[in-house]
Amino acid sequence: MGRGDTFVRDAADTLRGWVRESGGCLVVDGAMGTELEAHGADLQDELWSARCLVSAPHLIRKVHLDYLEAGANIITTASYQATLQGFQSRGLSREQSEALLRRGVQVAQEARAIFLEGRSKGPYAARENNDGSTERRPVLVAASVGSYGAYLADGSEYTKRSRNSTGPDLIAFETIPNKLEAQAYCELLEENDIRIPAWFSFTSKDGASAASGDPITHCAAVADSCRRVAAVGVNCTAPRLINGLLLGIRKVTSKPIVVYPNTGETYVAETKEWVVSALATHPHMQVLRSIWFCDASPPVVGVLQDSAGGGASATDFVSCVGKWRQAGASLVGGCCRTSPATVRAIARALRDSDAAAADIDGYDDFQAVAVL
């Protein structure tokens, strides 16, 4: 299933092809860090989830499998916080550091192999056609690159491979704060002749601009100008802001759009805690969260936000999927604090949405949906 060897003349068309292969709907995995913590990993480290590439790759593999079994088509590597400098500060050589970045891809590929070989019993391992035949759904690996990763890792680390191994199918440039960094990514992709489709996702605090204040339309236009970028969108943003951002992005690009918001909570770095809105602390909402999001450490404490500050319940989150698709999303997702339960709920919502849409004349362009 490795696709990294394909020369990308039009990355967006490559992604659209995977959407068609999937039957019209791609689902991407959810948060990695909180799931690793739920499995007992200690992530009190600057490397965050990437620490487990060194100390506990088996836990990363387990999280990947959990998401595949929940219905994900795309699993993202545990490398968001991984950098060459970060590994080298631990005393590793550049060669060893690059090997660890590639190891993140290999662990995800191992999970995919286990899943596709039938050793995993998830309900989405295969799709049965009307004629009784069985068809495997696409399962892709996306290499995660965190903000400012362009300075630390230009993507070439993922393409330095032997003839007997393959790189990732996608590179996910995540939580981009401004158009300047997006432009740097574009230049690095071109200069290094990266032949792997990429997606660019920005982060927003106000529903109209990237975190730095650059209008989201300006940021999306930069991504649209790069032929190696397959999709553009938003991540790590409150669900209530997504629809407006989608509409803005759609004005400047025809490429697939990716959105994977967080749950609406806010992470306070000073206390290493997540805080939620007053609505989310209501007993009924807490029950819903325990069912849909499987909250894990760091603990959720206090009430920092007002009702306009975020804090979406699970039902609110999943009920938005149809709206985001109607607004033009091609990959829709969940970032921090989402879980395999979230992925399962979104996959279910998408199946229901597709079944309803099949009865509407003229609706024949099913979009892809992602969860991270």
N, C-alpha and C positions, 0 to 999 in steps of 0.2 A: 504493500500500500504506500511505500515511500514515494513521494512526489517531488522531492527536492531537486532531483536531477533534471527535471524538465526546464528547458529554457523559457523564461517568462516573457513573451512578447506583449501580452496583455494580461496582467495579473488579475484584473477584475473579471475577465472572461474565464480565467482558470477557476476562480471562486464560484462563479455562476454555474460552471460545469459540475462542481461538487454539489451545489444545491440541487441541480436536476437529478444527479445520481442518488441523492438522498430521498427523492420523492417529493421534494419541495420544501423541506424543513431541516435545517441544521441546528443542533443543540450543542452549546459549548458548556464546559464544566463550570463549577463555582469556586469559591474561595479555597485557597490551599492552606494558608497559615493557621486559621482557627481549626480546620479539620485535623491538621497535624497535632495541634495542642490537644484536641479531643482524644487523640490516640496516644497521648502521653509524652509528646515531644516537648522539650524545653527550648523555646525560641527567644529567650532573653539574650539576644545577640544582634549585632549590627547586620549580620547576614540574613537574619530573619529565617524564612523557610529554607533558604539556600543552605543553612547550616546542616540540614539533614542530608544534603548531598554528600557531606563528609561523614556524618555520624550515624545516619539512619535512612539510607536509601530505600530500605524495605517498607518504611512507613509511607514514603512518597508513592511507591508503587501501589500500596493499599488504598491510598486516597484516590489515585487515578482509577483504580478498579471500581471503587465505590461510585464514582461519577459515571463511568461507562455503564455500570449496572443500573444506574438511575435513568439512563437515556441519553447521555452526552454523545455527540458525534466528534467533538473536538476537545482534547485534553491539553492543558497548557503546562509547560514545564515549571518546576520549582526554582526558577532563576530570576524572578522579578528583582530581588535585592542582590543578586549575585553580580560581582564585578571582578575584573582581573586584579584591581588594586586591593579589593577586600580580601580576596584569597591570598594575595602576596603578602598582605600585612600579617597573615597567620604563618608566614614563613615558607609558603609554597612558591615554586618557581613559576615563571610565566607559562611554561609548557604544562606544568601540573595544573595551573589555574584554568587554562584553556581546556584541558582534559576534563575537568570537573564540569565546565559549562556543557561540553558535549555529553557528559555523563547524565546530565539532567534530561537530555533528549533520549538517551538510551534507556533510562528507567521508564520513561513514558512509552517508548516503543515496546519494552518488555511487557508492560501492562496491557498494551493493545494486543500483543501476540497471545497472551494468556486468554484475553477476552475472546478474540476471534477464533482461537483453537477450541473453544467450547469448554475450557476448563473453568470458566466463570459462568454461573447460572442466571445471569441477569435477564430480564424479560425482553431486552431490546437487542440481543445478540444477532438476531436475524429477523427478516420480514418475510412472511408467507404471502405469495402472490395468489391471485384468484384461481390460477390453474393448478395450485397445489405445490408449485416449486418454491424453493426458499432462496431469498436474495439477501446478501449481507449489506448492511447500510455502511456508508463511508465512515471510517474512524480515522481522524487526522490528528497529528501532533503539532502544536503551535509552541514555538520557543518564545518565552516571555522575556521582554527587555524593559526594565523600569526606566522612569524618567532620568534623563541625563546619561542614559546608557550609551548614547551615541559617542560620548567622549571616552567611555571605558570599554565598550565592546561594539564594534561596527557591524557585527553580523557575520564577518568572515570566520570567526571561531566556530560557527555552526556548519561551515562548508568545507573545513579542512578535515577530510575523512578518507578512509581507505576505499579501495574498490569494492570491498565486501561489506561496507556499511553505508547507511544513508543518513542524511540530515533530516531536519524537521520538514513538515509539509508547508508550514506557515511561520512567519515571524511576527509576533504581536508586540508592537511598540506602544506601551501603555502609560496612562496618566500623564500625557504630554501637557505642559503648562502654558505653552505659547507657540506662536507661529515660527519664531526664530529657531527653536529646537526642532520643530517639524522640518524646517528647511534643511537643517544640518543632517537629519536622518535621510532626507531625500538625496542629498549630495553624497553621503556615505554609501547609500545603496547603489548609486550609479558608479561612483569612483571604484568601488570594490567589486562591481559586476555581480551583485548578489542575485542569484537565479532562483530565489525562493519568494513567493508572493508574501507581501507584508500587509498588516493593517495598522493604521494610526488611530489611537483613541485618546481624546483630550479629556481633561477634567474641568468641571465648572461648578461655581458656587452660586450663580445668579440666574442660570437658565438662558443666558444670551451670549456669554463670552467664556473664554477659557479662564483658568485660574489667575492668569497674569493680567487679565483685562482685555486681551485681544478679542475682537468679535469672533464668534464661532465660525461665521461665514468666511472670514479671512483665513482662519486656521484650516478649515476644510478645503478651501481653494488651493492652498499649498499642497495638501495631500492629493487633491484631484490632479494636479499638474504632473505628478510622478507616475510613470507607467508601471513601475514596480509595486505600487501600492494597490492592493486588491480591494480594500474597504477602508472607510473612514467613519469615525464616530466618537462616542463618549463613554467613559467608564468612571467608577468611583465617584458617583454623583447621586444626589438624592432622587428617588423615583419621580417625585412630583415635578422635577425640572426637565425630565427627559423629552416630553412631547414637544415643547417649544424649541429645544435644541435640535431635535429631529427635523422639524420644519425648516429651521435655518440652514442646516446642512444640505437638505434636499434642494435648496435654491441654487447651490453652486456645484453640485456633483450628481452624476448619474451612476456612480459606483455604488456597490452594495454598502449599506450603512450598518455599523455595529454599535449597539448600545448595551452596556452591562452595568447598571447602577448598583450601588450598595443598598443596604436595607434602610437607609435613612438615618442611621445612628451616626454619631460623631466620635472619633477616636481622640482622646486627650493624651498627647504624648507625655506630658509631665507626670501623669498618674498611671499611664498605661492602662486606661480603662475606656470602655465604650459607654456613652451616655445616650439616652433616648428621650423622646418627647413625652409630654404628659399623657397623650393618648396611648402611646405604646406601653405605659406603665399601668394602664387599666387592667384589672384582673382578667377580663375576657381576652384582651389583646395578648397578655402573657401566655394564656393557654394556647392561643393560635400560634404564637411564636415558637412554643415548645414543640408543637406538632410539625410546623412547616419549616422552621429554620434550624431546629436542633441547636440552640445557642450553646456555646462553649466558652471557655475562658479566652481572653480576659473577661472579667465579670462586667455585667451591665449594672451601673449604679447611678442613683440620683436622677435629677431632671435638669438638664442644662438648656435644652431647646424649648421654644414655645411651639404652638401648633403649626406655625408656618415654617419651622426650621428643619423639617424632615420627619423621620420616624414613621415609616410606612409599615402597616401590618402586612402579614403574609398574604392575606386575601387581597389587600390593596395592590400589592406588588404583582401578583399573578393576574389579577383582573386587568392590569394595564397592558398585558402582552398584546391583546387584540388591537388596542388603540395604537400602540407603537408600530405594529405591522401596517395598519391602515395609513399611518403617517409616513411610511416608506422605509421602515427598518428592514435590513436584510440579515443582520445578526442582532439578537436582543439578549441581554444577559444580566447577570448578577455578579457583583464584585465582592467587597468585604462583607463577611458575616453570613453569606449565603452558604448552602450546604447541599449534599446529595438530595435531601428532601425537597429543597427548592427546585433543583433540576427536574426531579420527578414530577413535581406539580406543574412546572412550566411545560414540560413535554406533554403532559396530559391536557393542559389548556390549549396547546397548539393542535393536538389531534382533534379536540372538540371544535376548535376554530376552523380547521381545514374541512372537517365534515360539514360544517354549516356553510362554508364558502363554496363547497362543491355544488351546492344547490342554487347558487346565484349565477345567472348567465353573465358571461364576460369576465368572470374572475378566474383567470388561468395563470396568474403569475405569483405562485406561492413564494413567500420570502423565507429566508433562513433565520434561525433564532439561536442565539448563543447565551450561555450562562457561565460566569467566572467568579 
